[in-house]
């Protein structure tokens, strides 16, 4: 008999009434009283599991089943019975339980209530817990929703290189890629970028934006969705060394158009989650963040605030005493400042715009005041920044000035500069941190807990 997904049992339960089914999965718990027992079984096809009832009459290996530990794997054949009067809508009355693999008492997840820190040390097993089963299922659904959104908006999905010869952010910490053998001191005496594999310095990309701009000037609207890397030694709840980014680039879009698209996308993802992940959302609302559903619903009906950086500074300076990092014009805002604006002042998402050029990237369009650039960060309650975007500098002379201002080398960006010579137009784009939007949608407060196998400083296990 072919296995039936537990997800299918839930979606078509009326069709299975009193029929024989076979399910397979992993034991969450076993209870017995010598006359009959209960198995909580989950196969990973949906958040919910199924209750299997086994008896000595139907299962000759009753005693062996009753001693199963959490994490053991089984296949079960039994009768599907609807139980609308009980907590669970149905159960399976086992006729046969085949034990595939038994875990011992050393199974790390024997008990419930493990801390998130402990579960991070068991990253290869934590998807079997309720929390991470829900988180990673939502991760899958939201990834699909992102593709659906951009498909509806007429975007072309493209793939930009993971290896790059240009540090797009201009000074951000990046991972160097090399074939030089650092363990051979003798050979390293003559090691140079010129005699390395690519004949130049090459990095793991911190962004696919530059290549994305080239594609946008051919297809009008494109997006990338892939892994990016930052070598910052940041041990915070919001930073990881490897993370995924969604990076659209749009020809003929100015900053206003850019923000409208960002707002539309965020609301689409929230609505998609409500419609496609109701069980997981209910779980998060009950056990992770009791205000989650209310907050997400509020976002759906709110118009995002547009707040110039200069005005934000004026607001924050009035309450400077409450901050660890004092505010003044020209500083890069900290998380505490961002959260104050979104949680205390406006109580909804805020687009912070028109930042000082000094701490923003060279490719952002210089405003008429020559002091600020046409950039936007989307700040959300409980997280801070989740999206960073800008109108790109399309004017050749100003782009060259920006490159010089940021102490970069023109030769490293020759092809990028040429885009302004060969049919350049007004264009914009943004980067959405996939893990950060997942944090916002689930209420999870640490980026390590929305990444399947986190990569952070001093941590690259599995």
N, C-alpha and C positions, 0 to 999 in steps of 0.2 A: 504493500500500500504506500502511496506517495504521501509525504508529510504535508500537512495543512498548516499554513501560517496562522499564528494566533491573531494577527491583524485581520485576516479574512474571517475568522470566527466571530470577531466583534462586528465587522461590517455586514455580514450576511448571516447573523445568528439564527434568524427564523428558518433559513433554508437547511440548517444542520440539526434541527430538533429531532432527537431520538435516532440519529444516524451514527454509524461508527466512524471515528476519525482517528488519525494518528498525528501526534505532535512530537516535536523534539526540541530540546533546549537545555537550559542550565537551571539547577535548583537554587532558589532563593532561600527557602526554608522547608523543613519537614517537621510535622507534629503527629504524634500517634498516641493512642490509649489502649493498645493491644487488640482492640476489636476493629478499628479502622483508623486510617491516617490521612493527612492532608499534605499535598506537595504544592508549594507556590512555585510555578514554573514560568520562566520567561525565555522566549526564543529570539528576542531582539527585533522582531518585525514591527512592534509597536511598544509604546511606553508601558501599557498594562500587561500583566501576566494572566495565567489561567490557573484555577484551582483544580488539582487532580485528587480524586478520592480513591484510596486503595484499601483493600480488605484482604484478610488471610484466605478467604474463600476463592477470590479471583486471582490473587498473586501468591504463588507458592514461595517466592523469595521475599515475603512480607517483612521478615526480620531484617534482612539485608537492606531493603528499601528504607525502613524506619531509622536505620543508623546512618543514612546518607548525610554528609555535611554540605553546607552551602558551597556552591561552585561546581558540584558534581554534574555530569551530563547524562541525560537519559533520553530514551524514546519511549513513548507510551501510546498504546492502542486502547480506546475505550469508547463508551457511549456518551454522546453530547446531550446534555440535559439543561433546558432553560430553568433558571431559578429566580424569577422576577421578585419573589418575596424576600430574597436574601440580599446581602450587601453586594455580592457579585452577580451579574446578570445570567451567568451560566457556569456549569462545571463539567468536568469529564470524569465519569465513573470508569476507572481503569479495569481492563480485562487482562492486560499484560504490561509490565514495566520492565524494559530492558535497560540495565545499567551499562552505560558506555564507558564512563570513567569516574572513579571515585577520588575525591580530594581527601587529604588527611587533616589532622588537627593543626598542621602547620599552614593551612590555607590562610593568607593574610586577612581575608575579609569575613572571617567567621562571625564576628560580632557586628552589631549595628552601632551607629553613632560615632564612627571614626572621624577624626578631625580632617579638615581639608589639607593641612600640612602632611599628615600621614598618608593620605590618598595620593598626594603628588609623588610620594616616594614609591607608590605602587601604580604608576601611570598605565602599565600594561594591563592591569586588572580593573581599574576604577570605572571603565565603561559599563561594568556589570552592576554598579550601584544605581539606585534610583536617580540620584542627582545627575550623575554624569551620563547616564543613559538618556535623560531628558535633554541635557545641554548639547550633547553631540548629535542627537536627532534634530534639534532645532538648528544646529550648525548646518546640517545637510539641507534642511528645508529652506533656510534663509539664503544659502548659496544658490539654490534653484530659483528662488524668488528674484534674486539680483539679475540672473540671466533673463528671466521672464520680463522684468521691468524694462531692461534695455532693448530687448527684442520688440516689445510693444512701442517703444519710442523711436524705433528705426535705426538703432545703432548696429555697427558691425563689431563683432567680437574678434579680438586679435590677440596674438601672443608676442610679447616683447622679450628680448633676451634676459636671461638671468645673469649672464656674464657681461660686464660693461667696462669700457675704457674711460668713462667719464663719471665723475662724482657730481651728480646733478645738483645736490644740495649745496655744493660749494663749501667744503670744510667739514661736513658731517663725518663721523667715524664710520669707516667701511671695512669690510673683511677683504684682505688681499688674497688673490688666487695665484698660486705659483706651483711649478713643478720642481723648483729648487729643493734639494735635500738639506734641510736645516740640521739634520742629525750628523751630517758629514762636514766637519769643520774645515777640512782641507779644500773640498769642492766649493764651499761657501765663500772662500777667499776671493774667488773670481765671479761670484754670482751678481748679475746686474739685471735690471728689467729688460735690457736689450738682448741678452742671451737667454731669457726665459722663454717659455712656450710660445707666447703671443708676440714676443719682441717688444713689449711695453708693459706698463703697469695695468693690471686688470683687477676688477673688484667684483664681489657679489653685489648685485644691484640694490640700491636703496629705493629705487623707483623705476618704473617703465615710462615715465612721463615724456622724456625727450623723444624717444622713438614713437610714442603715441602721438605727439604733435605732428610728426612727419606723416603718419597715416591719416590723421584727421584732415590734413591738407590734400588728401586724395579722396577720402570717403565721406567727408563732412563731419560725421559723428562716429566715433569709435570708443570702445572701452577695453581695458585689460583687467584681468582678475587672476592674480598669481602671487607667489611668494616673494617677499622682499626682505632685506637684511640690514640691520644697523648694529655696529659694533660698539655702541655706547655702553659704558659700564654703569647702567642704570638699574638698580635693584628696587624698582617701585612696583606698585600694583597695576600700573598702566603700560609698562614697557616690556618688550620681549626682543630677543635678538633675531628671531625669525618670525615673521608674521605675514598675513595675506592682505593685499591691498586691491581695492577696486578703483581704477583710474580712468575715468572718461576724459576725452578731449573733443571739443566741439568747435568747428569753424563757424564764423559769423555769430558767435555768442559773446556778449559782453558780461561784465560782472553781475549785472542784474539778472540776465538770463541764466547765468550759472547758479545763482542762489535759488531761483525758482525751480530749477531742475533738482537741486539737492533736496529742497523741501518736499517736492513731489515724491522723490525716491524714498526718503525716510518714512513718509506717511504710507506709501505703498507697502513697505516692508512690515510696518506695524500691523496694517490691515491684513496682510497675508498671514502673519503669525496668529492673529485672532481666528482666522478662518481655517487654518491648516494645522495648528498645534494647540488645540484647546486643552487637552489633557496635560501637556507639558506646562502650558501657561498657568493652569490652575495649580499645578504642583509648585511652581516657582512662587506664585502669589501666596500660597499657604506656608511654605517652608523656607523661602529665601528672602522675599521682600513683600510684605503684606500690602504695600501701597502700589505694587507694580501695575496691576490692571488699571487702577484709577489713573495713574500717571500716564500710561500709554494712551488711554482713552482721551485724556486731556490734550495730549499732543495732536491727536487726530483732528480735533475740532479747533485747534489754535492756529493763529497765523504767527509764524516765527518772527521774532523781533530783528530789525536791522539796526545795529548800533555801531556808529563809528568809534574807532579806538580812542580818539581824543575825548569824546563825550564819556566813554567808559572810564577813562582816567579821572575825569572830573567827579564822577559818581563815587569811585573807589577812594579817592583822596579824602572825601568827607568822613570816611569811616576807617582811616588808615590805622588807627590804634588797635583794631581787631585783627590785623594781619601780622603774621610772622615776617613776611617779606613786604617791606614798605613800597608804596606805589608812587611813581612819578612818571611824567611823560618821557617815553623813550625806552622804558623797560619792557622786557618780554613777560607778559602776565603769567603768573603761577596758577596751579590748579585751584588754590584757595580763592584766588581772585575770580577765576572763571565760574566756580561753583557759587560764589556769593551773588554774582550777576544773575545766574539762572535760577538759583534756589530761593534767594531772598528778595531780590529786586523785581524780577519779571515772572518768576515761577513757571517758566516754559523755555523752550529752546531759543537761543539767541545767536544771530549771525554777528560776529564782531568783524568790522571791516576797516579798510584803509589804515594799515599798520605802518609804523616807521620803516623806511627802506633799510635801515642799518642792520636789522636782525632777520630780514626776510630774504628769500632767494633771488638771485640775479635775474631770473626769467619773468618776474612779476612786473606788470606794467606800471611805470612811474607816473604818479598823478601830477597834475599841473602845479601843485605846490612844491614839487621837487623834493619833498621830505617824506612823503608816504607813497605806498603802492596800492594798487587796486586788488587787494587780497581779501579773503574772507575765511574765518574759522567758524564752524558750527559748534556751539557749546550747548551741552545738554545737562540737566540736573543729575546729580549723583556721579557723573563721570568727568565732565569737563569737555575738552575738545574731542570730537569724533571725526570731523571732516575738515580738511584744509584745502582751500582752492584759491584760484586767482584768475584774473584776466591776464593772458600772457603778453609780454612785450613784443608787439609786431613791428615796431619802428626800428629799422636797422641801426640808425645812428644812436638812438637811445639804448638799444640792446648792447651795443659796443661800449657805451658809457657805463652801463650797469656792470658789465663784465670787468671793466677796469676798476670800478668803484669797489667791487668785492674781491679784488686782488686775484683774479683768475686769469688764465692764459687763453688768448683768442684761438691759438692753434688747437687747443683741446676741444673746442666747440665749433670747428670750422663748418662741418656739415649742418649743424644747428643754425648757425648764422646764415648759411646759404638759403635756408627756408624762407628768410625774409627777402631775399633777392628774387627767388623763383616762385612768384605767385602767392606771397604772404598775404594774409587777411587778419582782421580782428578775430581772435579766438580765445577760448577759455577752457579750463578744466579743473578737476579736483581729485583728491585722494581720500577715499573712505577706508579707514582701518577696519577690516572685517571683524577682528576680535573685539574692537571697541563697540561696534554696533551690536555685537552679540552680548556684550556686557550690559548694554542699555536695554536690550530686549528681554533679558533673563533676570536681571537684578543681581547677577554675579559680580562681586566687587573686585576680583583679582583676575588679571588677564591670563594667568597660568591655569585658571580653571575653566576657560573656554577654549584653550588650545589642547589638542589631543595629546601631543607629546611636546611639552614646552621646551623651548631653547632660550635660556637666560644665562647671564654670566655665571661661570663655574658649573653649569648644568647642561649636559648634552647626553642624557641617558637614552637607552632603548634605540 
